[in-house]
C-alpha cells in the first residue's frame, strides 16, 4: 500500500489524514482519523453531462456501518444495515449543506460524495466527515471552490470545572442528558461561515456571535492544513465548458421577457406572476427551437436575470418582492385548540402564505422511542415530526417514505423546543408533536416551531417559555453592500444568498440553522442577522401569547393519566413475576401500562381510573406490614389454633386463638366465622417467611363479648 500522512492539532486533538491507493478508483479519497474514530471519504464525478437536467446533481451520503462500533445489529433475521439512521440522515445534510455552495451550480455532471464511518470511538464522526469530504474533493480533479473546515464547539457543564468551552467535543458531550449552554457545529472558509447547526439553552445573540468568531479561528487552521495537502498532492481540476446561450435567445429574451420581469417579481406576496412569466419564456424557447431537448442556457438566463434584479433593488433601493420593509414580518395568525377534543393539544400558525398545523400526543414512559444505532442506545421522551405533503405547495407528488428534508426540519424544531420542556420528574409523559405543512411560502420549518409551541401549551405541557422561529435572508454583494431580510418568502428564498433560521424565547436562542448560496458569510453579518431575528421573534411571541399566554392548567381529559409510586429494588422481581407473569396479569386486569425503572420507580399510565387500579394492586402487593399497624380484614380460613385474615389480595395474616379475645376461647368456631370482617393489630412480622401475626383483642378488646 502506498500512503502519505498529514497531521494537525485542533482543540487539543490530533487529526491525521491518510492518502493511499485503498480506494484508488475514486477520483478523490482520504481516510481521516482522530483518536479511535476513522472515516473514509470518497468523491466521484460522472464522465458525461446529464442531459435534460436543470440543476446541479450533487448527492452526499454519510454511511454508518455497524462494525464501526463493534456491534452486530439489524433485525433478528437480517443482521445488516438497512435504511440510514436519523443521525446518518442529519449528518448527510450537514455535509451537503456545507459543500453545495462551493460548486458551480451550472455544472451538469453528477457528483457523488460518500463518507463511510469505518471505526467509531469517542470523536464525533459528523464533523470529521465534513473535513474528510472537503479533502477528498480538494485533492480530486472535480472542480470545486473549497476547501472548507468544520468544528464542533460548545459550552458544557462539568461538575468539577463548571462551565467550559470545548472545541471538537466528543460524543459523550452530545447526549441528551449532557448539561450544556450551547452545542454548535460551524463550517466555513476564508474567515466566513457557510453552515451552522446549533442547539442552545436560551443563549444570547452576543455570546453566540463570539463563539462563532472562535469557531472561525479553528476553521482557518483546518483550511490551512487542507490547502497545504492540496498543493502537494492535489490533481489538476477538470475544465467544464459551459454551454453558451445563442445571441438569438438573448435578443428574444430582451424583447419579450426582460421588460416584464421587474413588474412580475414585485407583484406582491408569492411568486405566481414570475412563475407565469417563466412559463411564457419556456414556451417561446420551445417554439423557436423545436428540435432541441435541453433549454438549460435559457433557463439559466431567466434565473440569473431575476437574481440580479432582486439583489439590485434590495441593496440599492430597500425594495422587496412583496413590498415589505427589510425587517418586517408578514401578517400573523395563531389558534390554540379548536380542532377536535379527541386531540391532546393542537396549534395553528400562519405567517403570510405559510400555514402549519401541529398536533400534540401524550403517552406514558412505555411509549418512549428506543434509539439503538451505531452511536448510542438511548430512549427519547420527546419527538417532533414534520410532514410536507405535495398539496402544501400546490403540486402533485408521491406520498411515500419520509424524506431527508422532512427529517431535517423535524429535527430542527425538536432541537428548538427540547430546550424548554419540563424535566421528566416534573412531567413524566412521553411527548410527540407532529407538524403538518398546510401551505408553503417561506420557512415552514420555523412556522412549525411556532405551531408546536402553541400545541404544547394547549395540551397543558408546562414548558418553561414559548418558542418562536423566523427565517432570515440576505442579499449580498460584498462585506459593505448587503441587506438582511426578515421573514423571507417566494423569490427571496430561492434567489437570496442565505437561509438563516433562528428559534428562541424572549430570553435567548434555542436553535440555529444556517445555509448559504454564496461561499460564506462574515460572522459580523450573522451577528446582525441574529439581532434582527430577535426583534421578529418577539413580534411573533406577542401574537402567540395573545392567543394563549401560558400552558393550560390541566392536560386534556383524553390524555392518559400517569401515577408514580416508589417500590424497593428488591420488590421489583415480585411485581414483575416469573417471566413477567405478574405484571402481565396486572396490566390485563386494570388496562394500565406499567413501566418499572431500575431504581424501583413505577410509572402507571391509563385512561380513566386504570392507573389508580394498578396503583392499588401494586401498593398492596409491596406493602410492608409494621408492628403496631391497625387494619381491618376478612376471615378466610379457620384452624384449631387460630384464624387466617385476608389483609390484601396478596397477604394473609394469622390470629392465634390466644389473640382473639381478652378471655379464654375453647373453640375457634364458637366466636368467629369465615367471611366475618374483623379489626386486627399487627403484633409480629417475619419478612423472610412472609408471615404476619395479628391480634383482634389488642385491636378492639370489646369486639368479642364473653357469653
TALINLIN-V891693 format. One record per pair of residues at least 4 apart in sequence whose ideal C-beta (glycine too) atoms are under 6 Angstrom apart, sorted by the first residue. I is the first residue (numbers start at 1). J is the second residue. Records with the same first field share a line. If there is no record, write none. Layout:
I->J / J
This chain:
1->20
2->21
3->18 / 20
4->19
5->16 / 18
6->17 / 229
7->14 / 16
8->15 / 225
9->14
10->15 / 168 / 218
11->167 / 168
13->34 / 168
15->34
16->33
17->30 / 32 / 135
18->31
19->30
23->29 / 42
26->42 / 44
27->43 / 44 / 45 / 140 / 141 / 142
28->43 / 136 / 137 / 139 / 140
29->42 / 136
30->41 / 132 / 135 / 136
31->40
32->39 / 128 / 132
33->38
34->123 / 128
35->121 / 123
36->121
37->120 / 121 / 123 / 125
38->118 / 119
39->115 / 117 / 125 / 128 / 129 / 132
40->116 / 118
41->115 / 132 / 133 / 136
42->114 / 136
43->113 / 136 / 137 / 140 / 142
44->112
45->109 / 111 / 142
46->109 / 110
49->108 / 109
50->108 / 110
51->294
52->294
53->57 / 108
54->299
56->103 / 105 / 107
57->110
58->100 / 111
59->112
60->92 / 95 / 96 / 113
61->92 / 114
62->88 / 91 / 92 / 115 / 129
63->116
64->88 / 117 / 374
66->71 / 73
68->117 / 118 / 119 / 120 / 374
69->120 / 374
72->79
74->78 / 79 / 80
84->88 / 89
85->373
89->404 / 407
90->411
91->126
93->97 / 404 / 408
94->126 / 197
95->129 / 130 / 133
96->100
97->195 / 515
98->130 / 148 / 187 / 195
101->194 / 516 / 517
102->144 / 145 / 146 / 519
106->242
107->240
113->133
115->129 / 132 / 133
117->125
120->374
122->170 / 171
123->170
124->152 / 171
125->129
127->150 / 152
128->132
130->150 / 187
131->150
134->138 / 146 / 147 / 148
135->226
137->142 / 144 / 146
138->146 / 147 / 226 / 230
139->230 / 233 / 234
141->235 / 237 / 238
143->237 / 238 / 240
145->519
147->223 / 226
148->187 / 189
149->219 / 222 / 223
150->187
151->168 / 215 / 218 / 219
152->168 / 169 / 185
153->167 / 184 / 215
154->169 / 180 / 182 / 183 / 184
155->163 / 165 / 181 / 182
156->166 / 173 / 180
157->163 / 179
167->218
169->173
173->178
181->201 / 203
182->200 / 203
183->199
184->198
185->197
186->193 / 196 / 215
187->194 / 195
188->192 / 193 / 194 / 219 / 520
189->223 / 520
191->216
192->520 / 521 / 522
193->520 / 521
194->516 / 520
195->514
196->512 / 514
197->513
198->512
199->415 / 511
200->509 / 510
201->419
202->505 / 507 / 508
203->207 / 208 / 508 / 509
204->508
205->530 / 531
209->527
212->523
213->523
216->523
230->234
243->297
245->249 / 297 / 301
249->298
252->256
253->257 / 258 / 301
254->258
257->281
260->264 / 277
262->309
264->273 / 274 / 277
265->274 / 309 / 321
266->321
267->273
268->322
269->322 / 353
270->353 / 441 / 490
271->275 / 490 / 491
278->302
281->302
285->295 / 298
295->299
300->304
307->495
310->491 / 495
311->315 / 475
312->316
313->317 / 319
314->475 / 483
315->475 / 477 / 481 / 483
320->324
321->490 / 491
324->328
326->483 / 485
327->486 / 532
329->487 / 536 / 539
330->351 / 352 / 487
332->351 / 543
333->350
334->349 / 454 / 543 / 544 / 547
335->348
336->347 / 454 / 458 / 547 / 548
337->346 / 458
339->343 / 346
342->558
343->359
344->360 / 361 / 362 / 459 / 556 / 559
345->360 / 455 / 458 / 459
346->359 / 455
347->358 / 451 / 454 / 455 / 458
348->357
349->356 / 447 / 450 / 451
350->355
351->447
352->489
353->439 / 441
354->441 / 442 / 444 / 447
355->438 / 439
356->435 / 437 / 444 / 447 / 448 / 451
357->436 / 438
358->433 / 435 / 451 / 452 / 455
359->434
360->433 / 455 / 459
361->432
362->429 / 559
363->367 / 430
364->560 / 562 / 593 / 603 / 605
365->595 / 603
366->593 / 595
367->430
368->379 / 381 / 430
369->380 / 383
370->379
371->378
372->377
381->430
382->418 / 421 / 431
383->432
384->410 / 413 / 414 / 433
385->410 / 434
386->406 / 409 / 410 / 435 / 448
387->436
388->392 / 406 / 437
390->395 / 396 / 397
392->437 / 438 / 439 / 440
393->440
402->406 / 407
409->445
412->445 / 513
413->448 / 449
414->418
415->511
416->449 / 467 / 503 / 510 / 511
417->452 / 467
419->510
420->463 / 464 / 465 / 467
422->426 / 427 / 462
424->428
428->562 / 603
433->452 / 455
435->448 / 451 / 452
437->444
440->444
441->489
442->488 / 489 / 493
443->471
446->469 / 470 / 471 / 501
448->452
449->467 / 469 / 503
450->468
453->466 / 467
454->458
456->461 / 463
457->548 / 551
460->551 / 552 / 554 / 555
461->551
462->551
465->505
466->541 / 544
467->503 / 505 / 510
468->537 / 540 / 541
469->503
470->487 / 502 / 533 / 536 / 537
471->488 / 501
472->500 / 529 / 533
473->485 / 488 / 492 / 496 / 498
474->484 / 496 / 497 / 498
475->483
476->482 / 497 / 518
477->481
479->522
484->528 / 529 / 532
485->492
486->532 / 536
488->492 / 493 / 496
491->495
492->496
497->517 / 518
498->516 / 521
499->515
500->514 / 529
501->513
502->512 / 530 / 533
503->510 / 511
504->508 / 509 / 510 / 537
516->521
521->525 / 526
533->537
541->545
545->549
555->559
560->605 / 606 / 607
561->611
562->605
563->604 / 611 / 615
564->603
565->602 / 615
566->600 / 601
567->571 / 600 / 602 / 622
568->600
569->600
571->622
572->596
575->618
576->580 / 583
577->581 / 582
580->584
583->594
586->614 / 617
590->610 / 613 / 614
591->606 / 610
592->604 / 606 / 610 / 611 / 614
593->605
594->604
595->603
596->602
597->601
604->611 / 614 / 615
606->610 / 611
609->613
615->619
620->648 / 649 / 650
621->650
625->629 / 682 / 685 / 692
627->682
629->682
630->681
631->647 / 680
632->679
633->645 / 646 / 647 / 680
634->646 / 677
635->643 / 645 / 674 / 676
636->644 / 646
637->644
638->643 / 668
641->657
642->654 / 655 / 656 / 657
643->655 / 672
644->652 / 654
645->653 / 680 / 694
646->652
647->651 / 653
653->692 / 694
655->659 / 694 / 696
657->665
659->695 / 697
660->665 / 696
661->665 / 697 / 704
662->697 / 701
663->706
671->704
672->676
678->696
679->699 / 700
680->694 / 696 / 699
681->695 / 698 / 699
683->693 / 695
684->693
685->692
686->691
696->703
697->701
